[in-house]
Amino acid sequence: MDFQAAQTAFESAFNAHHHGREGLNVMPEVSGSALHVSVRFQDVDAERGFDVVAEPLASEHRSAEELGQAVAEVVQRELMYGQLPARDEQGDFKRIVV
């Protein structure tokens, strides 16, 4: 799979400015055979956020565009909840695998 094309599809489908959250940082990157999107927001108390990782199986028959759009939908859905999660007891952010 062309993960660069998946990243491009994500960037086309997701617009961070649309969510109106000043200081929201959405960072997509391709790492090996995965598309990783880090979503971070610094509030008064702590840095908050979550990670979305797309690691499709070979048996899945999604195109790069479908994968990028699916990741964008997950990020948008998580942002609709309003309050982003803080780090857990181990210091990790919530991780969502698509």
C-alpha positions as CSV (number, residue, x, y, z in Angstrom):
1,M,0.0,0.0,0.0
2,D,1.1,3.5,-0.7
3,F,1.1,5.1,2.7
4,Q,2.1,8.5,1.3
5,A,-1.2,8.4,-0.7
6,A,-3.0,7.5,2.4
7,Q,-1.5,10.5,4.2
8,T,-2.5,12.8,1.3
9,A,-6.0,11.4,1.5
10,F,-6.1,12.0,5.2
11,E,-4.9,15.6,4.8
12,S,-7.6,16.2,2.1
13,A,-10.3,14.7,4.3
14,F,-9.4,16.4,7.6
15,N,-9.1,20.1,8.2
16,A,-7.9,20.9,11.7
17,H,-9.1,24.5,11.4
18,H,-12.6,23.3,10.9
19,H,-12.7,22.1,14.5
20,G,-12.1,25.7,15.8
21,R,-9.8,24.6,18.6
22,E,-6.9,27.1,18.9
23,G,-3.6,25.3,19.5
24,L,-4.8,21.9,18.2
25,N,-1.8,20.1,16.6
26,V,-2.5,17.3,14.2
27,M,0.6,15.5,12.9
28,P,0.2,12.8,10.3
29,E,3.3,10.8,9.3
30,V,4.2,7.6,7.6
31,S,6.3,5.2,9.6
32,G,7.3,1.9,7.9
33,S,4.1,0.1,7.0
34,A,1.7,2.4,9.0
35,L,0.1,5.8,8.9
36,H,0.4,7.4,12.3
37,V,-1.6,10.6,13.3
38,S,-0.8,12.3,16.6
39,V,-3.4,14.7,17.9
40,R,-2.2,17.0,20.7
41,F,-3.6,19.9,22.6
42,Q,-2.0,21.8,25.5
43,D,-4.5,23.0,28.0
44,V,-3.9,24.7,31.4
45,D,-3.5,21.4,33.2
46,A,-1.7,19.1,30.9
47,E,-1.0,18.1,27.3
48,R,-3.9,16.1,26.1
49,G,-4.5,14.0,22.9
50,F,-4.6,10.7,21.3
51,D,-2.9,8.7,18.5
52,V,-4.5,7.0,15.5
53,V,-2.5,4.3,13.8
54,A,-3.5,2.6,10.6
55,E,-1.8,-0.7,10.1
56,P,-3.9,-2.5,7.5
57,L,-3.7,-6.3,7.1
58,A,-2.8,-7.7,3.7
59,S,-6.2,-9.4,3.6
60,E,-7.9,-6.0,3.8
61,H,-8.8,-4.7,0.4
62,R,-8.9,-0.9,1.2
63,S,-7.3,1.6,-1.1
64,A,-4.9,4.2,0.3
65,E,-7.6,6.8,-0.2
66,E,-10.1,4.7,1.8
67,L,-7.6,4.3,4.5
68,G,-6.8,8.0,4.7
69,Q,-10.5,8.9,4.8
70,A,-11.1,6.3,7.6
71,V,-8.3,7.7,9.7
72,A,-9.8,11.2,9.2
73,E,-13.2,10.0,10.3
74,V,-11.8,8.5,13.5
75,V,-9.9,11.7,14.3
76,Q,-13.0,13.8,13.6
77,R,-15.2,11.5,15.8
78,E,-12.7,11.7,18.7
79,L,-12.6,15.5,18.5
80,M,-16.4,15.7,18.6
81,Y,-16.3,14.3,22.2
82,G,-14.9,17.7,23.3
83,Q,-12.5,16.8,26.1
84,L,-9.4,15.1,24.9
85,P,-8.0,12.4,27.1
86,A,-4.9,13.0,29.2
87,R,-1.9,10.6,29.4
88,D,-2.6,7.4,31.3
89,E,-0.8,6.1,34.3
90,Q,2.1,4.9,32.1
91,G,2.4,8.3,30.5
92,D,1.0,7.1,27.2
93,F,-1.8,8.7,25.1
94,K,-4.9,6.8,24.1
95,R,-4.1,4.7,21.0
96,I,-6.7,3.9,18.4
97,V,-5.9,1.3,15.7
98,V,-7.7,1.6,12.4
